[in-house]
Amino acid sequence: MKLALAQINPTVGDLDGNRERIVSYAQQAADAGADLVAFPELCLTGYPPQDLLSNPLFIEAVQDSIAQLTTEIPSGIGVIVGAPLPNPDTLGRPLYNTALLLERDMGEAVVHTKALLPTYDVFDEDRHFEPGPKAGVVAWQGTRIGLHVCEDMWNCLPEEPHRRYTRDPVAELAEQKPDFLLNISASPFSVGKSKERERLLKGATTQHGVPFAFVNQVGANTEIVFDGDSRVYTASGECAAAADRFEEDLLVVDMDALAPQPEPASDDIANIHDALVLGIRDYYEKTGIFNKALVGLSGGIDSAVTCALATEALGPDRVLGVTMPSEISSEGSVTDSEQLAHNLGIEFKEIPIAPAVDAFDMMLSAAFEGTDAGVAEENIQSRSRGITLMALSNKFGHLLLSTGNKSEMAVGYVTLYGDTNGGVAVLSDVLKTRVYELAEYINTKAGTDRIPQNTIDKPPSAELRPDQQDTDSLPDYAVLDIILRRYVEEMQEADTIVAETGYDADLVNHVLQMVDQNEYKRRQAPPGIRVTDKAFGVGRRIPIVMRWDREAARRAARPVA
């Protein structure tokens, strides 16, 4: 059998556009001689459709689109698509997450129903879907296929220390002696996820002695980026074929003649770069309401990297950089911003904010009388910049990109209604030290200093008061980021972090307290592009109003015997 894996980029809710994309790739697969083509999970609706699934009109339109699809796909090829179907039973959740095997003008589809429904991090499938029964193999032109959907393959390794589910659909299918296993997925990107999938697919093939094909969605929908990286593995766990990462691809494989090939190389910083570029591009193009991206340029590393990524994603003609110096701004704030814009070939404007800051100072002078100048006055500068950028966005229909990094967002080193303004937060899941790595990668990839070396070399500063540096308020980022990664991404507590790093306990507890106290700021920030297993936003749900006392809990804790 010749199997095609169609790694496509669907848009959530665009039933007509997604159907047309499926038909186009099915025709390409047929032209390449494929007997069967498989598309990603929920490719007809786009993933994740979230509470669109609660809209009865949407579900009705999905069913109409499935019927129309069977009249448009080419003859002589089987087409596997992912789509929601209504649950005919009055008991349970109202929908099934299904894989449908379609033929041209076929009356009824062969249906496999997803059994394992992830309800953690960015996933919330138990909200809408009923789990399917025991999986059965699908027979197609004399070939027995172990068809299953995404999460169904994520419980198949017995050596895992914790298994989320009691069922193993892969084992259920393997017992029925399929010719190969086929998983259709919408598996999001995060750093290290490709290696994790490799381990899982190799483990399943060697455990059950059967080849395994995996087709994944590519593209970005709001916060979530999908990397594609579709694969085929031999029965002995060797990679036989791999699709490109971060772009659409059609992989055609003869499942009866699989031959090993090297595993695709993977680099964390390169993958983060590509994920962010794709995240910006798809947010801009899929919303379809903006005519340019707008970036406030400070001369610092975060705005420079954000602007460079936006330029790569959209092209220099669709990016505007604006520097907004105050009386406190250094000369480099303007000259480095101007140099960046020149290097990238983008439109550039300089709009001084001194008149706005002076106006606010005068307006608030009576109310502030008798008090010392402090953070409130400093933040007027940031909020004046935020107002300026939002005015440009509002006037000209530009997408404002927020530039704050994960380290600053974590500890609240940001100004609400100032530098948090924007439609999407490009770096909100990228720690500061990784931002510098991205800058070096961007310059190395380009073969020239797209980001000025002075921007990379100078100490980071918010420049809201004379001679200010970030280290006046925060630990060195090399230390801070290790603490944040362990607490936010690896969910370690203070005692573990202190024991394993040797850092001062008071410092670690102070950082953790800053993280906990600033959830209210993160909740009001724009959606951020997710590149780690634990990003701020929909996948990390921490109460704003709470009285969790970490120190009291630590003192009361008893050693585990």
C-alpha positions, 0 to 999 in steps of 0.5 A: 500500500502507498500511504500519503500523510498530508501535513496541512495547516487548517484554520479554526472554524474555516470549514470551507477553506479547510475542506478545499485544502483537504481536497487539494492535498487528496488530489496531490496524493492521488496524483502521486499514486497513493492508495490512502491519504491521512490528514490530521486530527480535527483537520476539518474544524482546525484544532483546537475548536474550543467552544465552537463545539458547543454551537449547534449551528457549527456542528451542523455545518461540520456535518454538511461539510463532511457530506460535501467532502465526499463529493469533492475528493478524487475517486480511487483513493481513501481519505482519512480526515479528523472531524467531530461527530454527534454522540447519538446517545443521550448519555455522556458528552455530546460529541465524539472526536473521530477519524473518518475514512471517506471515499468519493460518493460513499454513503457512510464513512468508516469511523474510529472514535478517539478513546483517550481525551486529554484534559490538561495543560492546553487541552480540554477535550473532556469538556466536549467529547465522549471517549470511544469504545475499544478500537478495532482495525480498519480494513482497506483494500486488503490492508489492516490499519490500526487507526487511532487519534493523537492522545490514543498513542500517549499511554503505550509505554509501560515503563512510564512512572505515571500513566494518566489512563487505564486504557492503551488503545495502541495495545488494543489495536496491536492485539488485532494484528494490523499491518501498520498503526496509523495515528492522526494528530494535532500534537502541539510543538514545545521544546523537546517534543520532537524527541519525546515523540521519537521515543514514543513511536520507536517504543511502540513499534519495537514493543508490538513489532508493527510499523507506525505512521504518524501525521500531525497538524502544522501551523499556529492557532492563537497561542498554540503552534503545531510543528508537523514533523510527521513520521513513519517508523519500521517495525523495528523502530527505525525512521523510514520517512519524515516530513518537514517541520513548521511547514505544510508537506505531503509524505508518500510512503510505500508501507510494504517497502520501508527502508531506514533513514537517519532521524532528522536533526533537531536544534532547540533554538532553531525550532523556537525561532521557526515556531515563533515565526510561524506563530506570528505569521499565522496569527496575522494572516488567519485573523485577516484584519491587519495590514501591518505589524507594529513593534515598539523599539527600545534599542533593547534585545527583546524588541529587536528580536521581536521585530526581526522575527516579525520581519522574517514572518511577514516581510519588511514591507509589512512591519513598522518599527517605532522608537519613543524616546523620553528625556531619560532615554539613552542615545543608544535607545534611538540609534540602535533602534534606527540601526535595527530598522535599517538592517531589517529594511522596515519602515521606521518612525521616531515619536518622542513621548516627552510632551505626553509625560509632561502632560501627565505630570502636570495633570497629576501634580495636585493629586501627587503633591507631598509624595516622592517620585517613584514607580508610578511616575516611572510607569507613566513613560511606559504607559505613554508609549503604550497609548502611542502604539495603540493609537497607531494600531487603532488609526492604521489597522496595525497588529501591535506585537508585545515584546516582553519575555517570559522572565519579565512576565513571570516576576511582574517586571512589566507595566500593565497598559504600557509594555503589555499592550498588544494583540499577541505576545511574541516572547512571553514563553521565551526566557531572557537568556534564550532571547539572547540565544535567539538574537545570536541565531538570527544573526548567524542564520542571516550571515550578518548583524541583523540585530546590532551587536550593541543591542546584544552587548549592552546591559538590559534596562527598562530606562525608566529612570537614570542609569537604571539596569534590570539587575537593580530589581532582579537577580542576574538573568542567568540565575533568575531563569534557572529558578523560573524554569524549575518552578514554572516549567518543571513545577519544582518547589523552593526546597528542591530548587535550593537543594539542586542549585545551591542558590540562597533560600531567601532569593529562591523564595523571593522569586517564587513569591514574585511569580505568584503575586503577579498572576493578575498582570499575566491574566491581562496580557495578550495571548502568548506564543507557546514554545515550552511545555508550560507557558503562561496562559490557558495551560497554566491556571493559577488563581489570582485571589488566593492565600496559599502560604508556601512557607507554612506548608513547607514547615508543616511538610514531613519527610516521605518514608 
